[in-house]
């Protein structure tokens, strides 16, 4: 009797296990069908979108190059041309990405709504970038400097020739060929010295001579050096004067104008020639000495 009951229970359990196995196989089949359908639906779209983005980006880069060449032929300000090309490059690529999102079946309106919902967080995260964008616009409008100018900032050691003004950053090339990248936001909110904005620039130097040296002769030597070199503007104010009666000698100051592009070569030339001519004429350039008196105890 017990054996019959046990066999009946076992048969019932096997039947339930068979039903469970059938149900599981059915669910796995449904999941597999859905996965295959998803692959059939989205993989071609994804491949198409990737190809579309690749080709579009190539065309945008080509268009931006043509745009830049056209602006160069029309002699558009390089600062404005660089900014507009950079802005067009970013703007068109954003449109391509939005189009790709739409092709994938994600509604742009839903995407925009999502961005709007997260607007505060996005605004905070992009605060620096928006500040840099606004700074770039201010630089282009107010024109404190342009591409090709040599500028100095309040940060020590940050100076160089402006090579480009992009949407978010301005690039400088230092005299030792290093590229300095400065955010437009910070650059528009700091003091900037534009060294090359004017066509000419004043060379200011000082040189000391001994108290025993002939002051008038020393001034004539400097004046002759300036008059015999065409880089110095003799038609403008040229000042050669006693700047200070120093401890070790008489300090002569020199102010003379040169073309901005000739500033450093002319300054170096003037200093070198003063030293050579003073040596030839016996004009002593003093150096600081220290007298030490020793007392014997």
VEXDREN-2710 file (C-alpha; in Angstrom, 1 decimal):
% VEXDREN-2710
k/r/px/py/pz
1/UNK/0.0/0.0/0.0
2/UNK/2.8/2.4/1.0
3/UNK/4.7/1.5/-2.2
4/UNK/1.7/2.4/-4.4
5/UNK/1.3/5.8/-2.6
6/UNK/5.1/6.5/-3.0
7/UNK/4.9/5.7/-6.8
8/UNK/1.9/7.9/-7.2
9/UNK/3.6/10.9/-5.5
10/UNK/6.8/10.3/-7.6
11/UNK/4.8/10.3/-10.8
12/UNK/3.0/13.5/-9.8
13/UNK/6.4/15.2/-9.0
14/UNK/7.9/14.1/-12.3
15/UNK/4.9/15.6/-14.1
16/UNK/5.3/18.9/-12.3
17/UNK/9.1/18.9/-13.1
18/UNK/8.3/18.3/-16.7
19/UNK/5.8/21.2/-16.8
20/UNK/8.4/23.5/-15.1
21/UNK/11.1/22.5/-17.6
22/UNK/8.7/23.1/-20.5
23/UNK/7.8/26.6/-19.0
24/UNK/11.5/27.4/-18.6
25/UNK/12.3/26.4/-22.2
26/UNK/9.4/28.5/-23.4
27/UNK/10.7/31.6/-21.5
28/UNK/14.2/31.1/-22.7
29/UNK/12.9/30.8/-26.3
30/UNK/10.9/34.0/-25.9
31/UNK/14.0/35.8/-24.5
32/UNK/16.1/34.4/-27.4
33/UNK/13.5/35.6/-29.9
34/UNK/13.5/39.0/-28.4
35/UNK/17.2/39.2/-28.4
36/UNK/17.4/38.1/-32.0
37/UNK/14.7/40.7/-33.0
38/UNK/16.6/43.4/-31.1
39/UNK/19.8/42.5/-33.0
40/UNK/17.9/42.5/-36.3
41/UNK/16.4/45.9/-35.4
42/UNK/19.2/47.8/-33.8
43/UNK/22.5/46.4/-35.1
44/UNK/21.9/47.7/-38.7
45/UNK/20.8/51.1/-37.2
46/UNK/23.9/51.2/-35.0
47/UNK/26.2/50.4/-38.0
48/UNK/24.4/53.0/-40.1
49/UNK/24.7/55.6/-37.4
50/UNK/28.5/54.9/-36.9
51/UNK/29.1/55.2/-40.7
52/UNK/26.9/58.4/-40.8
53/UNK/28.9/60.0/-37.9
54/UNK/32.2/59.1/-39.4
55/UNK/31.4/60.4/-42.9
56/UNK/29.7/63.5/-41.4
57/UNK/32.6/64.4/-39.2
58/UNK/35.0/64.1/-42.2
59/UNK/32.8/66.4/-44.3
60/UNK/32.6/68.9/-41.4
61/UNK/36.3/69.0/-41.1
62/UNK/36.7/69.4/-44.9
63/UNK/34.0/72.2/-44.8
64/UNK/35.8/74.0/-41.9
65/UNK/39.1/73.9/-43.8
66/UNK/37.5/75.5/-46.9
67/UNK/35.8/78.0/-44.6
68/UNK/39.1/79.0/-43.1
69/UNK/40.9/79.3/-46.5
70/UNK/38.0/81.4/-47.7
71/UNK/38.3/83.7/-44.7
72/UNK/42.1/83.9/-45.2
73/UNK/41.6/84.9/-48.8
74/UNK/39.2/87.6/-47.8
75/UNK/41.7/88.8/-45.1
76/UNK/39.4/88.3/-42.3
77/UNK/40.9/88.9/-38.9
78/UNK/42.7/85.7/-37.9
79/UNK/41.3/85.9/-34.4
80/UNK/37.7/86.1/-35.7
81/UNK/38.3/83.4/-38.4
82/UNK/39.7/81.0/-35.9
83/UNK/36.9/81.5/-33.4
84/UNK/34.1/81.1/-36.1
85/UNK/35.7/78.0/-37.6
86/UNK/36.0/76.4/-34.1
87/UNK/32.4/77.4/-33.3
88/UNK/31.1/76.0/-36.6
89/UNK/33.1/72.7/-36.1
90/UNK/31.6/72.1/-32.7
91/UNK/28.1/73.3/-33.7
92/UNK/27.8/71.0/-36.7
93/UNK/29.1/68.0/-34.9
94/UNK/26.6/68.5/-32.1
95/UNK/23.8/68.5/-34.8
96/UNK/25.2/65.3/-36.3
97/UNK/25.1/63.6/-32.9
98/UNK/21.5/64.8/-32.2
99/UNK/20.5/63.4/-35.6
100/UNK/22.2/60.1/-34.8
101/UNK/20.3/59.9/-31.5
102/UNK/17.0/60.4/-33.5
103/UNK/18.0/57.7/-36.0
104/UNK/18.5/55.2/-33.2
105/UNK/14.9/55.7/-32.2
106/UNK/15.4/57.9/-29.2
107/UNK/13.1/60.9/-29.5
108/UNK/14.9/64.2/-29.5
109/UNK/12.1/65.8/-27.6
110/UNK/12.5/63.2/-24.8
111/UNK/16.3/63.8/-24.9
112/UNK/15.8/67.6/-24.6
113/UNK/13.3/67.1/-21.8
114/UNK/15.9/65.0/-20.0
115/UNK/18.5/67.7/-20.5
116/UNK/16.1/70.3/-19.2
117/UNK/15.3/68.2/-16.1
118/UNK/19.0/67.9/-15.4
119/UNK/19.6/71.5/-16.4
120/UNK/20.9/72.7/-13.0
121/UNK/23.4/69.9/-12.8
122/UNK/24.5/70.4/-16.4
123/UNK/24.7/74.2/-15.8
124/UNK/27.0/73.7/-12.8
125/UNK/29.2/71.2/-14.6
126/UNK/29.5/73.4/-17.7
127/UNK/29.9/76.7/-15.7
128/UNK/33.6/76.9/-16.5
129/UNK/33.1/76.1/-20.2
130/UNK/30.3/78.7/-20.5
131/UNK/32.6/81.2/-18.8
132/UNK/35.3/80.4/-21.3
133/UNK/32.9/80.7/-24.2
134/UNK/31.7/84.1/-23.0
135/UNK/35.3/85.2/-22.4
136/UNK/36.2/84.3/-26.0
137/UNK/33.3/86.3/-27.3
138/UNK/34.4/89.3/-25.2
139/UNK/38.0/89.0/-26.5
140/UNK/36.7/89.1/-30.1
141/UNK/34.4/92.0/-29.5
142/UNK/36.7/94.2/-27.3
143/UNK/39.9/93.1/-29.1
144/UNK/42.4/93.6/-26.3
145/UNK/44.7/91.4/-28.5
146/UNK/44.6/89.4/-31.7
147/UNK/46.4/86.6/-33.3
148/UNK/50.1/87.5/-33.8
149/UNK/50.2/89.9/-30.8
150/UNK/52.7/89.3/-28.0
151/UNK/51.0/89.5/-24.6
152/UNK/51.9/89.2/-20.9
153/UNK/49.5/88.2/-18.2
154/UNK/49.6/88.9/-14.4
155/UNK/50.7/85.3/-13.9
156/UNK/54.5/85.3/-13.8
157/UNK/56.1/83.5/-16.8
158/UNK/52.8/83.4/-18.8
159/UNK/53.6/85.4/-21.9
160/UNK/54.0/84.8/-25.6
161/UNK/52.7/85.3/-29.1
162/UNK/49.0/84.6/-29.6
163/UNK/48.7/81.8/-32.1
164/UNK/44.9/81.1/-32.0
165/UNK/41.8/82.2/-30.1
166/UNK/39.4/79.2/-30.0
167/UNK/36.0/78.8/-28.5
168/UNK/37.2/78.0/-25.0
169/UNK/41.0/78.5/-25.0
170/UNK/43.6/80.9/-26.3
171/UNK/47.0/79.5/-27.3
172/UNK/50.3/81.3/-26.8
173/UNK/53.7/80.4/-28.2
174/UNK/56.6/81.4/-25.9
175/UNK/60.0/82.6/-27.1
176/UNK/61.5/79.1/-26.3
177/UNK/58.8/77.4/-28.5
178/UNK/56.4/76.2/-25.8
179/UNK/52.7/76.3/-26.2
180/UNK/50.7/77.8/-23.4
181/UNK/46.9/77.1/-23.3
182/UNK/44.9/79.7/-21.3
183/UNK/41.1/79.4/-20.6
184/UNK/39.3/82.4/-22.2
185/UNK/37.3/83.0/-19.0
186/UNK/40.4/83.6/-16.8
187/UNK/42.1/85.6/-19.6
188/UNK/39.2/88.0/-20.0
189/UNK/39.1/88.6/-16.3
190/UNK/42.8/89.4/-15.7
191/UNK/45.1/92.2/-16.6
192/UNK/46.9/91.7/-20.0
193/UNK/49.8/93.7/-21.3
194/UNK/49.7/93.8/-25.1
195/UNK/53.3/94.4/-26.0
196/UNK/52.9/94.6/-29.8
197/UNK/49.6/96.5/-30.2
198/UNK/51.4/99.8/-31.1
199/UNK/53.7/100.0/-34.2
200/UNK/56.7/101.3/-32.2
201/UNK/58.0/100.7/-28.7
202/UNK/60.5/102.5/-26.5
203/UNK/63.8/101.0/-25.5
204/UNK/64.7/101.9/-21.9
205/UNK/68.2/101.0/-20.7
206/UNK/70.6/102.3/-18.0
207/UNK/74.3/102.2/-17.9
208/UNK/76.7/103.3/-15.1
209/UNK/80.0/105.1/-15.6
210/UNK/82.7/106.0/-13.1
211/UNK/82.6/109.4/-11.4
212/UNK/86.0/110.1/-12.9
213/UNK/84.8/109.3/-16.5
214/UNK/83.9/112.1/-19.0
215/UNK/80.1/112.3/-18.8
216/UNK/79.7/114.4/-21.9
217/UNK/81.8/112.1/-23.9
218/UNK/79.9/109.1/-22.7
219/UNK/76.6/110.7/-23.7
220/UNK/78.0/111.6/-27.2
221/UNK/79.1/107.9/-27.7
222/UNK/75.6/106.7/-27.0
223/UNK/74.1/109.4/-29.2
224/UNK/76.4/108.4/-32.1
225/UNK/75.4/104.7/-31.8
226/UNK/71.8/105.6/-32.0
227/UNK/72.2/107.9/-35.0
228/UNK/74.2/105.4/-37.0
229/UNK/71.6/102.6/-36.9
230/UNK/68.4/103.0/-38.9
231/UNK/66.4/100.8/-36.5
232/UNK/66.3/103.7/-34.0
233/UNK/63.7/106.4/-34.6
234/UNK/65.8/109.6/-34.5
235/UNK/62.8/111.7/-35.6
236/UNK/61.1/110.9/-32.2
237/UNK/62.1/111.9/-28.7
238/UNK/65.6/110.5/-27.9
239/UNK/66.6/111.1/-24.3
240/UNK/70.1/110.5/-22.9
241/UNK/70.2/111.8/-19.4
242/UNK/71.7/111.3/-15.9
243/UNK/69.2/109.0/-14.2
244/UNK/70.9/108.7/-10.8
245/UNK/74.1/109.5/-8.9
246/UNK/74.6/106.0/-7.6
247/UNK/77.0/104.8/-4.9
248/UNK/79.6/103.4/-7.4
249/UNK/79.0/105.7/-10.4
250/UNK/76.9/108.0/-12.5
251/UNK/73.9/106.2/-14.0
252/UNK/73.0/107.3/-17.5
253/UNK/69.4/106.6/-18.8
254/UNK/68.5/106.1/-22.4
255/UNK/65.1/106.3/-24.0
256/UNK/64.8/105.7/-27.8
257/UNK/61.9/104.4/-30.0
258/UNK/62.2/101.5/-32.4
259/UNK/59.7/99.4/-34.5
260/UNK/58.0/96.9/-32.2
261/UNK/59.4/93.9/-34.2
262/UNK/62.9/95.3/-33.8
263/UNK/62.7/95.8/-30.0
264/UNK/64.8/93.0/-28.7
265/UNK/67.5/93.0/-31.5
266/UNK/67.8/96.8/-31.2
267/UNK/68.1/96.7/-27.4
268/UNK/70.7/93.9/-27.5
269/UNK/72.7/95.8/-30.2
270/UNK/72.6/99.0/-28.2
271/UNK/73.9/97.4/-25.0
272/UNK/76.7/95.6/-26.8
273/UNK/77.8/98.7/-28.7
274/UNK/77.9/100.8/-25.6
275/UNK/80.1/98.3/-23.9
276/UNK/82.5/98.1/-26.9
277/UNK/82.7/101.8/-27.5
278/UNK/83.2/102.6/-23.9
279/UNK/86.1/100.2/-23.8
280/UNK/87.6/101.8/-26.9
281/UNK/87.3/105.3/-25.5
282/UNK/88.4/104.4/-22.0
283/UNK/85.0/105.1/-20.4
284/UNK/85.1/103.0/-17.2
285/UNK/82.0/101.0/-16.3
286/UNK/82.2/100.5/-12.5
287/UNK/81.3/97.4/-10.6
288/UNK/80.3/97.2/-7.0
289/UNK/83.1/96.6/-4.6
290/UNK/83.2/95.8/-0.9
291/UNK/86.0/97.2/1.4
292/UNK/86.8/95.0/4.3
293/UNK/88.9/96.5/7.2
294/UNK/90.5/94.0/9.5
295/UNK/91.4/95.1/13.1
296/UNK/94.1/93.3/14.9
297/UNK/93.2/92.8/18.6
END
